[in-house]
Amino acid sequence: MLGLEDFVDDKPWVPKGTEFVALRIENQIQGVELRRLTTNADGRGDLTVLMSDRLGETYRTPHVYLVTAAARSIRAWVYHKRQSDRLAYTNGRLRIVLYDLRPESPTYQALNVIEAGTENKVLLTIPPFVVHAVQNLGDNDAIFVNMPSRAYDPANPDKSRVAVDHPGIPYRFE
């Protein structure tokens, strides 16, 4: 008969490389955070930690959801008033475009373009009032995870949208 005493505790492990290394891009929008995600693999497959409170109190996760982006699709344009999006890109080939519409921001009207996915696994934090879009550049569905700083409230959604081709955003998807 199998009992709990038959199991062996895992040994402590040290991640390969440094976890959650902060990355910077040119003209990075104020408040946007970009962190490298580290994948640990063995013969069974791999494991990528998407978020951890080891990063600090602000990385607590009240809500988590998985998003599938259809091949060659564009999910654009949105912003949030009360939450930060914290998006983990680990699968596929995605282009994320950010546009700062906060008049008081030192990076007002800055545009950031980030490519992420299987070859560039990152955790991207987008603060409130920064407009964003995601384009799947691949021929297959891509998957990413959002862990926003606030739980979604269906009675009071925190999402504002404009059309993908809105002339007020200086970016055109190919």
N, C-alpha and C positions, 0 to 999 in steps of 0.2 A: 504494500500500500504506500502511496506517495504522501509525504507530509512536508510541511514547511521546512523542517530541519534538513531535508534532502537538497535544498537549494543552496548555492554558493553565492555569496555577496560579490558584486562587481568590485574590481580593484580600482582605486583612484586613477584618473587619466588626465593627461595634459593635452589640451587642443594643439593640433599642428598649427604653428604660427600664432600670431596674436589675434585674438577674437575682436571683432567689431572695430577695426582700425578706421579712424576717421579719414575720409577722403575729401579733397577739395577740387573744384573745377573752376575754370576761369570765370570771373565775374559772378561767382556764386551768389544767389539771392539770399539776402539776410534772413536768418532763421531756418533756412533749409539745411538739413543735415544729411550727409551721405556716409554710409559705413560699409566696409567690406564684410561680406559674410564668408565664413570659413566652412568648408565641407570636410567631414571625416568619413573615409570609406574603408570597407573591408570586403571580404568575399561575399557578403550577403547583400551589399548595396552601399548606400551612403546616408549620412545624416547631416543636415545643415541646421544649426540653431538660428532661428529667425529673430528672436528677441528674448531678452533676459533681464530680470531686475538686477542682475549683476552690473548693468549699465547705469543703474541709479533709480531713484524713486519715480522719475518722470516716465520710465519705461514700463510701468504697470500697464496691464492690458485688460480693459473692461469689455472688449468686444473684438471678435476675430472672425473674418470671413474670407473665403476662397473665391477668386474671380477667374473665369475662363474668358480669354480674349480670342474670338474666332480668328482663323487665318486671315491675314491682310486687313483686319478690322481696325477701326479708330473709335476710341471712347473719348469724346471731347465735347466741350470744355466745361469744367466744373470748378467751384471753390466752396469752401466751408467757412462759416462765420464763428462757430464755437468749438471746433475740433481741429486737431492736427491729424492728417493721414500719416500712417507709418506703414509703408509698403515694402514687402520683401519680394524681390524679383530673383527667381532662381531657375526658371524654366522658359525656354523659347528664346526669341530674339525680339526685344521690345525697345521702342523709343519712347522716352518720357519727356514731355515738353512742359516747362514751367514758365509762367509769366507773372511778374510782380505788379499788381494793380493797387498797391497800398501807397497813396500819395505821400505819407509821412516817412516812408522807408527810404534809406540811403540807396537802395537798389531799385527804386521805382522805375518801372518799365524795362527792367532787365529781363532777358530771355535766357533760359538755360535749356540745353538739349542733352539728354543723358541716354546712353544705350546700355541696356542691362538684360540679364537673363542667364541662360546656361553658362555662357562664357565669361560673364561679369556679374557675379552674384552680389547684390547689394541690398541694404536696408535704407530706404529713402524716407525722411521725415519732411512733410510739407506743412508749414504753419497755416493758420487761418488766413483767408483773403489772398492766398497765392493760387492763381488759376493754373489748372493742370489738365493734361491729356495723355493718353497712352495709345500708341500705335503698335500693333503686332506686325512686325516686318517679315515674319515667316510664313511658310506655306502650310503650317500645321497650327492647331490651337496652342496657345501659350497659357500658362497658369501663373497667377501671383496671389499673394496673401496680403490683405489689409488688416491692420491691428490699430484702428483709430483710437485716439486718446479719450473718446467718449463713446458710450454705447449708442447705437442707432435708436432713435425714437420715432416709430412710424406715425405717431400723432403730430409730431413736430419735426419733420425732416430738416436736417442741416445740410442742404445741398442746393446750390444755385447753378443754373446752366445757361449757356448760349450756344448757338449753332456752330458746328465744326468750321464753317467758312466765314465766321464773323469778321468783318473788316477791321475791327478795333484791336485784333490780336495779330501782331506782325509775324505770323508763321503760317505757312501753307504745307499741308501734308501731301506727299507724292504718292 
